[in-house]
Amino acid sequence: MNRISDQELLDIQKQFPSALSYLTSIFIINREYGKVGNSRLASRLKVSKPAANQAMGRLKKLGYAEQAPYESIRLTSEGLRFAESVLIRHYLIEHLLISKLDYPWEKSDDEAQRLQASLSEDFTKYLYEYFGHPRTCPHGNPFPGALGEEELINAERVSKAPMLTDLVLIRITEEGEARDGLLPFCHKMDLYPGKKLQVNARDDQNITVIMDDKEIRIPLEIAGFLCYRPLGD
C-alpha cells in the first residue's frame, strides 16, 4: 500500500491547499480515459478553465505534474505517490462510514472528500488491515494497484449493454459519483455493485432493466456511468 507521511500531507496542503484534489482528479481521469485535458479537469472539479490552468502552473512548479503545450496532463512520480495515497484514504473512509457508522452510501463520497487529507498514516494502515485489504471502494472503484483494477476500469457501461442478457453491476465510475444526483438515484433504485439485472428495453433517453423482479427505468446519462460484467464471467 502506498504511504505518505502525516508531515508530507501537512506540507503539501501548506504549499497549495487544493493540490490533493487536483492530483487525485488527474489520477482518476487518466485511469479512466488514458489522458487528461484541462477542460475535463476543470469540469470534474467544478472550477473555471482559467482556474484549472492556474492550478496546473502551481503543480508543475512544485514538481507534482507535467504538461507540454497542447498535451495531456501527466503526474510526476511524486504527484502519483500523493494521488494514490490520498485515494486509498478516501476509499477506506467510505468503508468506515458505511459499514461501521451506518452512514448513507450515497453521501459517503462527499464526506470522504472532506476527510481524506486528515487521515493519519497509522490509521490508514490500521483501516486497510481491519477491512481485510479491500480491492474496491463501496461504489466498486478499484484501489490503485489492486488485483483486477484494469478489468474494472475497462468494464462496459450499462448504457451499451446487450438486450436480454443477464448482467452484474460492478462499478459506479468516479466521474459518475461526482455528478449531482447520481448516487442518490442509484440508492433510491437499489443500483449497488453486485446487483443482477437484465436490459429489456431501450429508447433515445432511457434504458429499462429488470432487477429483483422489478422494472426500473434508468436515464442513459446515468447508465453511462454504471459498469457491468456478464453474469457468469
Backbone hydrogen bonds, N-H to C=O, Kabsch-Sander energy under -0.5 kcal/mol:
donor,donor_aa,acceptor,acceptor_aa,energy
9,L,5,S,-1.9
10,L,6,D,-2.0
11,D,7,Q,-2.6
12,I,8,E,-2.3
13,Q,9,L,-1.5
14,K,10,L,-1.6
15,Q,11,D,-2.2
16,F,12,I,-2.4
19,A,16,F,-2.3
22,Y,18,S,-2.0
23,L,19,A,-2.9
24,T,20,L,-2.4
25,S,21,S,-1.9
26,I,22,Y,-2.6
27,F,23,L,-2.2
28,I,24,T,-2.6
29,I,25,S,-2.6
30,N,26,I,-2.4
31,R,27,F,-2.5
32,E,28,I,-1.8
33,Y,29,I,-2.8
34,G,30,N,-2.3
41,L,37,G,-2.2
42,A,38,N,-2.5
43,S,39,S,-2.3
44,R,40,R,-2.4
45,L,41,L,-2.0
46,K,42,A,-0.8
46,K,43,S,-0.6
47,V,42,A,-2.3
52,A,48,S,-2.1
53,N,49,K,-2.6
54,Q,50,P,-2.3
55,A,51,A,-2.3
56,M,52,A,-2.4
57,G,53,N,-1.8
58,R,54,Q,-1.6
59,L,55,A,-2.5
60,K,56,M,-2.5
61,K,57,G,-2.0
62,L,58,R,-2.1
63,G,59,L,-0.6
63,G,60,K,-0.9
64,Y,59,L,-2.7
65,A,59,L,-0.9
66,E,74,R,-3.2
71,E,68,A,-2.2
73,I,36,V,-2.7
74,R,66,E,-2.9
76,T,64,Y,-1.6
80,L,76,T,-2.9
81,R,77,S,-1.8
82,F,78,E,-1.8
83,A,79,G,-2.5
84,E,80,L,-2.7
85,S,81,R,-1.8
86,V,82,F,-2.6
87,L,83,A,-2.2
88,I,84,E,-2.1
89,R,85,S,-1.9
90,H,86,V,-2.5
91,Y,87,L,-2.5
92,L,88,I,-2.3
93,I,89,R,-2.4
94,E,90,H,-2.0
95,H,91,Y,-2.0
96,L,92,L,-2.4
97,L,93,I,-3.0
98,I,94,E,-2.5
99,S,95,H,-2.4
100,K,95,H,-0.5
100,K,96,L,-1.5
101,L,96,L,-1.3
102,D,98,I,-0.6
103,Y,97,L,-3.3
107,K,104,P,-1.5
108,S,104,P,-1.0
108,S,105,W,-0.6
111,E,107,K,-1.8
112,A,108,S,-2.7
113,Q,109,D,-1.8
114,R,110,D,-1.3
115,L,111,E,-1.4
116,Q,112,A,-2.2
118,S,115,L,-2.0
119,L,115,L,-0.6
119,L,116,Q,-0.7
124,T,120,S,-2.2
125,K,121,E,-2.2
126,Y,122,D,-2.3
127,L,123,F,-2.7
128,Y,124,T,-2.2
129,E,125,K,-2.0
130,Y,126,Y,-3.0
131,F,127,L,-2.5
132,G,129,E,-1.7
133,H,128,Y,-2.8
137,C,141,N,-2.6
140,G,137,C,-2.2
143,F,135,R,-3.0
146,A,143,F,-2.4
149,E,146,A,-2.0
152,L,148,G,-2.2
153,I,149,E,-2.4
154,N,150,E,-2.3
155,A,152,L,-1.0
156,E,228,Y,-0.5
158,V,223,A,-0.7
158,V,226,L,-3.0
159,S,223,A,-1.2
160,K,157,R,-1.7
161,A,158,V,-1.6
164,L,199,V,-3.5
165,T,162,P,-0.8
167,L,197,L,-3.0
168,V,229,R,-2.5
169,L,195,K,-3.0
170,I,227,C,-2.7
171,R,227,C,-1.4
172,I,139,H,-2.5
173,T,171,R,-0.6
173,T,225,F,-2.4
177,E,173,T,-2.5
178,A,174,E,-1.6
179,R,176,G,-1.4
182,L,179,R,-1.7
183,L,179,R,-0.6
185,F,181,G,-1.7
186,C,182,L,-2.5
187,H,183,L,-2.7
188,K,184,P,-2.5
189,M,185,F,-2.1
190,D,187,H,-1.1
191,L,186,C,-3.1
192,Y,190,D,-1.6
194,G,169,L,-4.1
195,K,192,Y,-2.1
197,L,167,L,-2.0
198,Q,210,I,-1.3
199,V,165,T,-0.6
200,N,208,T,-2.7
201,A,208,T,-1.3
203,D,206,N,-2.8
207,I,218,I,-2.3
208,T,201,A,-2.8
209,V,216,I,-2.9
210,I,198,Q,-2.8
211,M,209,V,-0.5
211,M,214,K,-2.8
214,K,211,M,-1.6
216,I,209,V,-3.0
216,I,214,K,-0.5
218,I,207,I,-3.2
218,I,216,I,-0.5
220,L,205,Q,-2.7
222,I,219,P,-1.7
223,A,219,P,-2.7
224,G,220,L,-1.8
225,F,222,I,-2.3
226,L,223,A,-1.4
227,C,171,R,-3.3
228,Y,156,E,-2.2
229,R,168,V,-1.9
231,L,166,D,-2.5
233,D,230,P,-2.0
